[in-house]
Amino acid sequence: QVQLVESGGGLVQPGGSLRLSCTMSEFSIDLYTIGWFRQAPGKEREGVSCISASDGSTYFADPVKGRFTISRDSAKNAVYLSMANLKPEDTAAYYCTADDNWGRGIQVTVSS
């Protein structure tokens, strides 16, 4: 069974940066299209970004375009979501996904 673990969240000031990691056990993460979602309190879960397993193409939701990047690290069996110029509205629990498998999520709080 695919198990995903997110890490790298925390508290950051507006304008700051964080890098979230999504690691996978048992299987090669390179075989999967990996998605990142987020959910803020009182709001619906929304897609943030994904990276394709087939050709490495990437997608970013409009609110994060130009600020977030996504990348793979095959050696560490991880996918990273690098977040820059963070805004208070980026505050949410962030989840990585592979097929129908979800991690438990990691909190990102952007506040001064």
N, C-alpha and C positions, 0 to 999 in steps of 0.2 A: 504494500500500500504506500502511495506517495505521501510523504510527510514534509510539510513546509514550515520553516521557522523564520520569522522576521526578527530583525534586530537593528539597532542604530537609532532608534527614536529618542525623544527627549524634549527638553525645554530649550527653546532658542529665541533670541530676540528678533524682532522684525528686521528684515534685510540679511539675516544670517543664513547659514547653510547646514544641511544635514545630508548624510548618505545612509539610506536604508539598505539593508541586505536581506535577501531571501535565499535561504539555503535549503537544499533538498537532500534527504537521506534515501538510501536504497537504490536510486536510479540517477542516471545522468540528467542534469537539468537542461542540458543542451537539446534533449529530445523533445522538449515541451515549449509551447508558446506560453510565456509567463506574463501574467497581467498583474497590475497594481490597481487596487480600488481603495477608496477611503469613505469613511462615514463620520460625519460630525454629529454631535448631539442634536436630536430633533430634526435631523435631515435624512433624506434617503441616501443610500449607498450610491456612489458614483464611480465610474471608471476614470482612472487617471492616466495610465500608460500601459503599453504592452510591447513585447518584443517577440517576433515570430521565430519559430523553430526552423522553418523551411529556408528562409532567405535573410533572416536578421532584420527585416524591416520593422520599423517602430511606429507607434502611434502615441499621440499626446492629446489630451483633452484641451480645449481652448483655454481654460483658466490657468493652465500650467505651461503652455507653449512658450518656449524661449527661456524658461526658468528651470525646468526639470530635464534630465537626461536619463536614459536607461541603457544598461550595458550588461554584458555577460563576462564572467570569469570562470572559464572551464576548469582551470586548475583547482579552484576552490569550490567548484560546483555551486556557484552562486549567481544571482542576478542582482544588480544594484540599481536603486533609484536615487540619483543624485539630485538634490533639491537646493536651489540657490535663490537668493532674493526672496526669502520666505515672507509670507504675509499672514496676518492674524486669521484670515479666512482659509488658510491651509491647515489650521488646527483640526485634527481628526484622528481617528484610529485608521491606520493603514494596513491593508491586507494584501498578501500576494496569493496568486492563484495559478494552478496548473490543471487544465481540464476542469473537472468538477471538484478538485481538491483545494481547500483553503487553509491558510495558516491561521493562527489564533489572533493575529493582529498586533500592532505596536502603536503606541500613542505618540503623536507629534503635537506639541503645543508651541504656538508662536505667540509670544507675549513679552511686553516690556515690564 
